């Protein structure tokens, strides 16, 4: 298992966290996602290799911004 931490801008509440988590969980190879609006991060556990660009695109598609 591999863990990936991504900075996500624009989350302001628990609902935002849930939207990010639900979107990223749809990606094949994502085992678990924990988003935290207070720290502006999403911690993603991967069961196989997933390109960061795929995750970034999924998050940005729902209206949030990913910072490198």
ABEGO torsion letter per residue (X at the ends): XBBBBBBBBGBABAAAAAAAAAAAAABBGBABBBBBAAAGBBBBBBABBBBAAAAAAAAAAAGBBBBX
